Structure formats: structure tokens, C-alpha cells
Amino acid sequence: MALKRLVIISGVSGLDLSKVLELAQSLGAATAKYEDYVEDEFKAPIYHVSELLLVRYSTVVEKFNKAFEKMMKDLEASGSDAAVIAAHMAYYRRNNVVASPIVAHLAQLASKGVEVSIIDYVDDYYHILYRVAKRVASGETPGVAGFQVLDPLGVLNWRSTHHSIVQTLVLFGASLYLYASKHSRTSHERLLSMLLGLEPPSGGKYISAYISHPITIVRKKALEQGESLDRFRDALEIEEFKEKLEESCEHLVIFSPTTIDELITKPNSDELETRIERSNRWPHTENGLHEYPYPVDLRDEFFDKYLYPVQRTTMNPGYLTQLKASIEASIERRDLGYVSQADLIIAYRPTMYLATHMGVETEIKTAIAMGKPVYSVMPPDERNIAYRLFRFEYPLYSTEELLNLLKCTKGK
């Protein structure tokens, strides 16, 4: 059977997308791992094969093409008209980022009318590094602390370039979704269902919403009051709002900015924190794809032994300054990307603490400029500073009003 829909789940190493493939199988889609076919064609592991692309791309690509053809034949023989494929769009070897040959094949399919969707998965760089280091320590991949250094800045550069390569597929008609691994399992399932053309349990169609809310000021308040961010009442309230939306609206796919939290600084300082505790990270769901260990100490000998020299990286103030700048740039790109890919925007308490917040205001104005509906939930006592001029979002007083407007019925 010819495939009508292809959903590509992708990202840098260390994401472990096997749970996403399991979700896809439970939804009735055929599944495959592209790199498994590549390894079989070369009779060599992908970390060596991808390195060969640096030697002579035009020659090595022939076997990549054969791997893709074999994979597509197997998927078409499955009897399903929809498939989910796990594949890297770019490899990182010897401090080089090199595009995967699969990109050209996906461009061709999209231009010929196959509905191609790409989910570019991201996760906090410190948990990515932790997973990669664990794999090296267990012998799953070779040691990389010598000529194959993978450090925090390298991960961010790889992630950024990977996303740029994926974006080129939009020019051929593919759709692109940036998505963080720390969303709930329910969110992952709904996004897959939407892209596979399935209906929500209650019927109709899925819609996607980006939840915009204050972040920096909440973190600051928690520090000022000497409380753990993951237990701070205002942070928990915001997460409870998202959970209520997800529970009440079976047709809603949520994009949450705090599922990535990398700009973590030391108390009373602008210096980037290198020991990440659960207490200084924004709270995230326990019902996700993975378990997330804390603390992650980026200066630990564990990383020095298996991934990167800590003396020249995470113990170097100049390096941390550069890393922080890269994190800040990725926040802008990711959050505005979430706004761009969402059907609508929900701004929760945009005037929290009786103040306006630059990030929220930027996201609201960007969405309005794109012609996207914006609904703001503002308690009555926080509405008095909301200026009316050039304010085009639809104001609501409560979560219940929003649920009625979105036609959410479950749990009411």
C-alpha cells in the first residue's frame, strides 16, 4: 500500500525516541528507524558511517539511498497508509554537522503530494549530555572524550543547525513542529494523532495551542523568597492550569515553553549554573517519556571522563558566557517557533504581579501579527494595568470561561 502520510520524529542524539515509536505503533501506524537500515547496508554502526560522509559525501550517499529504498518498501508492505520514522536529519562528527541524505528523499516525497510532517524533538542540553555519557560509559558507543568531544556548546550548535536543515523541508511542502520531550505522554500521543490524521476521542479535529505566561519574574520571586522553583506556588499554579486544559480538552495539543529550561543562573548572579537540581528547574510532569535524574553536575568527572574536558569548558568563565548567549538565542527561536506553529495562543496571567512581561508581550504581539487568535486569562484584580490601545487579544476572567470558549467538556 502506498504511504499517504509520513511523520518523521527527529533530533540530536541523546533524546531516546523509542517511546514515541511505541506510541505510534499503538495508534496503528507502521514504524521504522532509518539508521537501523543504514547500519545494515554498511554493516557498520551509525557513529562510524556518519563520519564517512565527511570523507566523500557523493560516494557514501549511495548506500544511504539504498537503505531508504529498503525501508520504504518494508513500510509500504505493512498494509498501513501512514508511517512514523525515527531519523536524524544531521549528524555531529569531529565537531562537524553534516546533513543526512534522508533530507533529499523527504523533500521529493513532500513535493509529490505525500503528507510529510517532521517533529523536531528537543530536550534540555544537560539531560541530553547525561544520556549520551551514560551510553558511552556502558559501551554502547565509543569513547568521545578525545577527538570526538561533545560538550554543552556543541550540543546547542548541533541542535540549532539540525533545526535549520529540517526547516528547508518546509519549502517543499512538509510541515514542521518543534517539540520538547518533557511534555506529558498525553501531549506526545495527541501530537502524533493529529499528524496521523486521527480524530480526538470526542470526535472532530485536534487544535494546537501555545501557552504563554511569565517565567523569568516567577523564577526571580522564588529566589527572593528562598523557595525551590519546582515547589513555588506561582510556578505550580501555572502548571496546574496547563494540566487542567489538557485534562478537560481532549482535542487540544499543548505547546509549553517551560518543557525546556536551560537558562538557569546562580542565586543573585547572572552566571550560568552548572549543577542543575530539580529545585532550580521549572516544574515538569512526571508523566512524560522518560525519567529525569537530578542533580546533573556539568563539572563532574563523569562528563570529564566520557564527553568533554571540564577544565576547558564548564569550568571556564568565558566558555559559560558563550554558552549562556547561545541558550538565550535558542529561547527566542524556540518560543516564537511555538507561536508560529500553534493554531491559537493562550496567555495565562499576562499581567501577573501587576506588571507586564516582555516575553509574554512579544509572543502576544507576534501571534496577533500572524493573524492568530489570542485568549488571555486575567483575574479581575490583574486587569487594571492592561492597556486597551493596540490590545487585540480576547480577555477572559477565568479558566472556566476559556474551557467554554474552546468547547471543552471533559471533567467539567
C-alpha positions as CSV (number, residue, x, y, z in Angstrom):
1,M,0.0,0.0,0.0
2,A,1.3,3.4,-0.9
3,L,2.1,5.7,2.0
4,K,-0.1,8.8,2.2
5,R,1.3,10.2,5.5
6,L,4.9,10.2,6.8
7,V,5.7,11.5,10.3
8,I,9.4,11.9,10.9
9,I,10.5,12.1,14.5
10,S,14.0,13.6,14.7
11,G,16.5,15.4,16.8
12,V,20.1,15.2,18.0
13,S,21.5,12.2,19.9
14,G,20.5,11.6,23.5
15,L,16.7,12.1,23.0
16,D,15.8,8.4,23.0
17,L,12.7,8.5,20.8
18,S,11.9,4.8,21.2
19,K,8.9,5.6,23.4
20,V,7.5,7.8,20.7
21,L,7.7,4.9,18.2
22,E,5.8,2.8,20.7
23,L,3.1,5.4,20.9
24,A,2.9,5.5,17.1
25,Q,2.5,1.7,17.0
26,S,-0.3,1.8,19.5
27,L,-2.0,4.3,17.2
28,G,-1.8,1.9,14.3
29,A,1.0,3.4,12.3
30,A,3.8,1.5,10.7
31,T,7.2,2.4,12.2
32,A,10.9,2.2,11.3
33,K,14.3,3.5,12.4
34,Y,16.2,4.8,9.4
35,E,19.6,4.5,11.0
36,D,18.9,0.7,11.5
37,Y,18.6,0.3,7.8
38,V,21.7,2.4,7.2
39,E,23.7,0.3,9.6
40,D,22.5,-2.9,7.9
41,E,23.5,-1.5,4.5
42,F,27.0,-0.6,5.6
43,K,27.5,-3.4,8.1
44,A,28.8,-0.8,10.5
45,P,27.5,1.3,13.4
46,I,26.0,4.7,12.5
47,Y,28.6,6.7,14.5
48,H,31.2,5.4,12.1
49,V,29.0,5.5,9.0
50,S,28.0,9.2,9.5
51,E,31.7,10.0,9.8
52,L,32.3,8.6,6.3
53,L,30.0,11.4,5.0
54,L,32.9,13.8,5.9
55,V,35.3,11.9,3.6
56,R,33.3,11.7,0.3
57,Y,29.6,12.5,0.6
58,S,28.7,11.8,-3.0
59,T,30.0,8.2,-2.9
60,V,28.8,7.3,0.6
61,V,25.3,8.7,-0.1
62,E,24.6,5.8,-2.5
63,K,24.3,3.3,0.4
64,F,22.2,5.7,2.4
65,N,19.8,5.9,-0.6
66,K,19.6,2.1,-0.8
67,A,18.8,2.0,2.9
68,F,16.0,4.5,2.4
69,E,14.5,2.5,-0.5
70,K,14.6,-0.7,1.5
71,M,12.9,1.0,4.5
72,M,10.1,2.4,2.3
73,K,9.4,-1.0,0.7
74,D,9.1,-2.5,4.1
75,L,6.8,0.3,5.3
76,E,4.6,0.0,2.2
77,A,4.4,-3.8,2.7
78,S,3.0,-3.2,6.2
79,G,-0.5,-2.6,4.9
80,S,-0.8,0.9,6.6
81,D,-1.0,4.1,4.7
82,A,0.7,6.0,7.4
83,A,4.2,5.6,8.9
84,V,6.3,7.1,11.7
85,I,10.0,7.1,11.0
86,A,12.8,7.9,13.5
87,A,15.7,9.5,11.8
88,H,18.4,12.1,12.4
89,M,18.4,15.0,9.9
90,A,22.0,15.9,10.8
91,Y,25.0,14.1,12.3
92,Y,27.7,15.5,14.5
93,R,31.2,14.1,14.0
94,R,34.6,15.6,14.7
95,N,32.9,19.0,15.5
96,N,31.2,19.0,12.1
97,V,27.5,19.0,11.5
98,V,26.6,17.1,8.3
99,A,23.2,16.8,6.7
100,S,21.7,13.3,6.4
101,P,20.9,12.1,2.9
102,I,17.3,11.4,4.0
103,V,16.5,15.1,3.8
104,A,16.6,14.9,-0.1
105,H,14.2,11.9,-0.1
106,L,11.7,13.6,2.2
107,A,11.8,16.7,0.0
108,Q,11.0,14.6,-3.1
109,L,8.1,12.8,-1.3
110,A,6.6,16.1,0.0
111,S,6.8,17.7,-3.4
112,K,5.0,14.7,-4.9
113,G,2.0,15.1,-2.6
114,V,2.9,12.8,0.3
115,E,1.8,14.4,3.5
116,V,5.2,14.7,5.3
117,S,5.4,16.1,8.8
118,I,8.5,16.5,10.9
119,I,8.6,16.6,14.7
120,D,12.0,18.1,15.6
121,Y,12.3,17.0,19.2
122,V,14.4,18.9,21.7
123,D,15.3,18.4,25.4
124,D,17.4,20.2,28.0
125,Y,21.0,20.0,26.9
126,Y,22.1,18.8,30.3
127,H,19.9,15.7,30.1
128,I,20.9,15.1,26.5
129,L,24.6,15.1,27.7
130,Y,23.8,12.8,30.6
131,R,22.1,10.2,28.4
132,V,25.0,10.3,25.8
133,A,27.6,10.0,28.6
134,K,25.7,7.0,30.1
135,R,25.7,5.3,26.7
136,V,29.5,5.8,26.3
137,A,30.1,4.6,29.9
138,S,28.1,1.4,29.2
139,G,30.0,0.7,26.0
140,E,27.0,1.3,23.6
141,T,29.1,4.0,21.8
142,P,32.8,4.5,21.7
143,G,34.6,7.0,23.9
144,V,34.4,10.5,22.6
145,A,36.4,12.5,25.1
146,G,39.4,12.6,22.7
147,F,38.9,13.7,19.1
148,Q,35.1,13.2,19.4
149,V,34.4,15.8,22.1
150,L,30.7,16.5,22.7
151,D,30.3,19.5,25.1
152,P,27.3,21.6,26.0
153,L,28.0,24.3,23.4
154,G,28.5,21.6,20.8
155,V,25.0,20.2,21.6
156,L,23.4,23.6,21.2
157,N,25.2,24.2,17.9
158,W,24.2,20.8,16.6
159,R,20.6,21.3,17.7
160,S,20.4,24.7,16.0
161,T,21.9,23.5,12.8
162,H,19.7,20.4,12.8
163,H,16.6,22.6,13.1
164,S,17.8,24.8,10.2
165,I,18.3,21.7,8.0
166,V,14.8,20.5,8.9
167,Q,13.3,23.9,8.1
168,T,14.4,23.6,4.4
169,L,11.8,20.8,4.0
170,V,9.0,23.4,4.6
171,L,10.0,24.8,1.2
172,F,8.9,21.5,-0.4
173,G,5.5,21.4,1.4
174,A,6.4,19.5,4.5
175,S,5.0,20.7,7.9
176,L,7.3,21.2,10.8
177,Y,6.7,21.0,14.6
178,L,9.3,21.8,17.2
179,Y,8.5,19.8,20.3
180,A,10.1,19.2,23.7
181,S,10.5,15.8,25.2
182,K,9.3,17.0,28.7
183,H,5.7,17.4,27.5
184,S,3.4,14.9,29.0
185,R,2.9,11.5,27.4
186,T,-0.7,12.5,26.6
187,S,0.7,15.5,24.7
188,H,3.0,13.4,22.7
189,E,0.2,11.0,21.8
190,R,-2.1,13.8,20.7
191,L,0.5,15.5,18.5
192,L,1.2,12.1,16.8
193,S,-2.6,11.5,16.4
194,M,-3.1,14.9,14.9
195,L,-0.3,14.4,12.3
196,L,-1.5,10.9,11.5
197,G,-4.9,12.3,10.7
198,L,-6.7,10.7,13.6
199,E,-9.7,12.2,15.5
200,P,-9.8,13.0,19.2
201,P,-11.8,10.6,21.3
202,S,-14.7,13.0,21.3
203,G,-14.6,13.5,17.6
204,G,-13.9,16.5,15.4
205,K,-10.3,17.7,14.9
206,Y,-7.3,18.4,17.0
207,I,-6.2,22.0,17.5
208,S,-2.9,23.2,18.9
209,A,-2.3,26.0,21.5
210,Y,0.8,27.7,22.8
211,I,0.6,28.6,26.4
212,S,2.3,32.0,27.1
213,H,3.0,33.0,30.7
214,P,5.5,34.8,32.8
215,I,8.6,32.8,33.5
216,T,11.7,35.0,34.4
217,I,9.8,37.0,37.1
218,V,8.4,33.8,38.7
219,R,11.9,32.4,39.0
220,K,13.1,35.7,40.5
221,K,10.3,35.7,43.0
222,A,11.1,32.2,44.1
223,L,14.8,33.1,44.6
224,E,13.8,36.2,46.6
225,Q,11.6,34.2,48.9
226,G,14.2,31.4,49.3
227,E,11.9,28.8,47.8
228,S,12.6,25.9,45.4
229,L,11.3,26.8,42.0
230,D,9.8,23.4,41.4
231,R,7.7,23.9,44.6
232,F,7.0,27.6,44.2
233,R,3.2,28.3,44.4
234,D,3.0,30.5,41.3
235,A,5.0,28.1,39.1
236,L,2.8,25.2,40.3
237,E,-0.3,27.2,39.6
238,I,0.7,27.8,36.0
239,E,1.5,24.1,35.5
240,E,-1.8,23.2,37.1
241,F,-3.6,25.5,34.6
242,K,-1.9,23.6,31.8
243,E,-2.8,20.2,33.3
244,K,-6.4,21.3,33.6
245,L,-6.5,22.4,30.0
246,E,-5.1,19.0,28.9
247,E,-7.4,17.0,31.0
248,S,-10.5,19.0,30.1
249,C,-9.8,19.4,26.3
250,E,-9.3,16.1,24.6
251,H,-8.9,17.8,21.3
252,L,-6.1,20.2,22.4
253,V,-2.4,19.8,21.7
254,I,-0.4,22.0,24.0
255,F,3.0,23.6,23.4
256,S,4.6,24.6,26.7
257,P,7.7,26.9,26.8
258,T,8.9,25.5,30.2
259,T,9.3,22.0,28.9
260,I,12.8,23.3,28.1
261,D,14.5,25.1,30.9
262,E,18.2,25.9,30.2
263,L,18.7,29.5,31.3
264,I,19.4,28.6,34.9
265,T,21.6,31.0,36.8
266,K,23.2,31.1,40.2
267,P,21.4,32.9,43.0
268,N,21.9,36.7,42.9
269,S,24.1,36.3,39.8
270,D,23.9,36.3,36.0
271,E,26.4,33.4,35.9
272,L,25.1,30.2,34.4
273,E,24.5,27.4,36.9
274,T,26.4,24.2,36.1
275,R,24.8,22.0,38.8
276,I,21.2,21.5,37.8
277,E,18.9,20.5,40.7
278,R,15.2,19.7,40.4
279,S,14.7,22.6,42.8
280,N,16.1,25.2,40.5
281,R,14.4,23.9,37.4
282,W,10.8,24.9,36.4
283,P,8.4,22.0,37.5
284,H,7.7,19.5,34.8
285,T,5.4,16.5,34.5
286,E,6.3,13.1,35.9
287,N,4.0,11.5,33.3
288,G,6.5,12.0,30.4
289,L,8.5,9.9,28.1
290,H,11.5,9.4,30.4
291,E,12.7,9.6,34.0
292,Y,14.9,12.6,34.6
293,P,17.7,12.3,37.1
294,Y,18.8,15.2,39.3
295,P,21.2,16.6,40.0
296,V,23.2,16.9,36.8
297,D,26.6,18.4,37.6
298,L,28.2,19.5,34.3
299,R,31.6,19.8,36.0
300,D,31.5,16.2,37.3
301,E,34.3,13.8,36.5
302,F,31.7,11.6,34.8
303,F,31.5,14.1,32.0
304,D,35.2,14.8,32.0
305,K,35.9,11.1,31.5
306,Y,33.3,10.3,28.8
307,L,32.4,13.5,26.9
308,Y,34.4,16.7,27.3
309,P,37.2,18.3,29.3
310,V,35.5,20.2,32.1
311,Q,38.6,22.4,32.8
312,R,38.4,24.0,29.3
313,T,34.6,24.1,29.1
314,T,32.2,24.2,32.1
315,M,34.9,25.4,34.5
316,N,35.9,28.2,32.1
317,P,34.0,31.6,32.8
318,G,34.5,32.7,29.1
319,Y,33.0,29.4,27.9
320,L,30.0,29.7,30.2
321,T,29.4,33.3,28.9
322,Q,29.3,32.0,25.4
323,L,27.1,29.1,26.4
324,K,24.6,31.4,28.1
325,A,24.4,33.6,25.0
326,S,23.7,30.5,22.9
327,I,20.9,29.4,25.3
328,E,19.3,32.9,25.1
329,A,19.3,32.8,21.3
330,S,17.7,29.4,21.3
331,I,14.9,30.6,23.6
332,E,13.8,33.3,21.2
333,R,13.9,30.9,18.3
334,R,12.1,28.1,20.0
335,D,9.3,30.1,21.7
336,L,8.5,32.2,18.6
337,G,8.6,28.9,16.7
338,Y,6.0,27.5,19.1
339,V,3.8,30.6,18.4
340,S,4.2,30.2,14.7
341,Q,3.2,26.5,14.6
342,A,0.2,26.9,17.0
343,D,-3.4,27.4,15.9
344,L,-4.0,29.8,18.8
345,I,-2.3,31.3,21.8
346,I,-3.4,31.3,25.4
347,A,-1.8,33.9,27.6
348,Y,-2.2,32.9,31.3
349,R,-2.0,35.8,33.7
350,P,0.0,38.0,31.3
351,T,-0.1,40.8,34.0
352,M,0.9,38.6,36.9
353,Y,2.3,40.7,39.9
354,L,0.5,43.7,38.4
355,A,3.2,44.1,35.7
356,T,3.6,43.4,32.0
357,H,6.3,40.9,30.9
358,M,8.5,41.4,27.9
359,G,8.4,37.7,26.8
360,V,4.7,37.4,27.0
361,E,4.0,40.7,25.3
362,T,6.4,39.8,22.5
363,E,4.6,36.5,22.0
364,I,1.1,38.1,22.1
365,K,2.1,40.8,19.5
366,T,3.8,38.2,17.3
367,A,0.7,36.0,17.3
368,I,-1.6,38.9,16.5
369,A,0.7,40.0,13.7
370,M,0.4,36.4,12.3
371,G,-3.4,36.6,12.5
372,K,-3.7,34.0,15.2
373,P,-6.4,34.1,17.9
374,V,-5.0,35.1,21.4
375,Y,-7.0,34.4,24.5
376,S,-5.8,35.9,27.8
377,V,-6.9,34.7,31.2
378,M,-6.6,37.5,33.7
379,P,-8.1,37.6,37.1
380,P,-10.1,40.7,37.8
381,D,-7.5,42.2,40.1
382,E,-4.8,41.9,37.4
383,R,-6.8,43.6,34.7
384,N,-6.3,47.2,35.8
385,I,-2.9,47.6,34.3
386,A,-3.9,46.0,30.9
387,Y,-3.8,48.9,28.5
388,R,-6.6,48.9,25.8
389,L,-4.8,50.6,22.9
390,F,-3.5,48.2,20.3
391,R,-4.5,45.3,22.6
392,F,-6.2,42.7,20.4
393,E,-6.3,39.6,22.4
394,Y,-9.6,38.3,23.8
395,P,-9.7,38.8,27.6
396,L,-11.2,36.2,29.8
397,Y,-11.7,36.2,33.6
398,S,-11.3,32.6,34.4
399,T,-10.2,29.1,33.3
400,E,-13.9,28.1,33.1
401,E,-14.6,30.8,30.6
402,L,-11.7,29.6,28.4
403,L,-12.9,26.0,28.6
404,N,-16.4,27.0,27.4
405,L,-14.9,29.1,24.6
406,L,-12.7,26.1,23.5
407,K,-15.7,23.8,23.8
408,C,-14.0,21.5,26.3
409,T,-16.4,19.3,28.1
410,K,-14.5,16.5,29.8
411,G,-14.0,16.9,33.5
412,K,-16.5,19.8,33.8
